[in-house]
Amino acid sequence: MSFQAAYQKPLPQILPETAGFWEATRRHELVVQQCAACGQRQYFPRLLCHRCLSDDLAWAPVSGQGVVYSFTIIRQVLHASFAPDVPYVYAIVELAEGVRLIANVVGIAPEQVRVGLPVKVVFAEVTPEVSLPQFEPV
């Protein structure tokens, strides 16, 4: 694994309810929570199922394939550590399994991104503890 040298951007806070997600991304796997009581898949990770409020949740692997559901192009520097990336795409990606995630779209000029663009997950290894899911065109 090769980590990005001197990563300066904010890192996610790894909480007990999100630890399984971050452990999977470190292995370059994408998972979401799935409720054993009703079958609902959900992202962002939380303590209870958002459909039936059960706490019987497990991590379920997902394909990492999806489409851009919505997006914006960030053109203004709001945090100094992101300055080298401007402009960049911040998107809601709808996975084939129906769950939506927020992530960057990479590997494409921002002006070429469009709603419905087929994408797949890739992982940016930023520290030994954190690999961030991003999406690139298929």
PyMOL commands that set and color helices and strands:
alter all, ss='L'
color gray80, all
select helices_A, chain A and resi 19-26+80-85+110-112
alter helices_A, ss='H'
color red, helices_A
select strands_A, chain A and resi 31-35+41-42+57-61+65-74+88-95+100-105+118-125+131-137
alter strands_A, ss='S'
color yellow, strands_A
deselect
rebuild
show_as cartoon
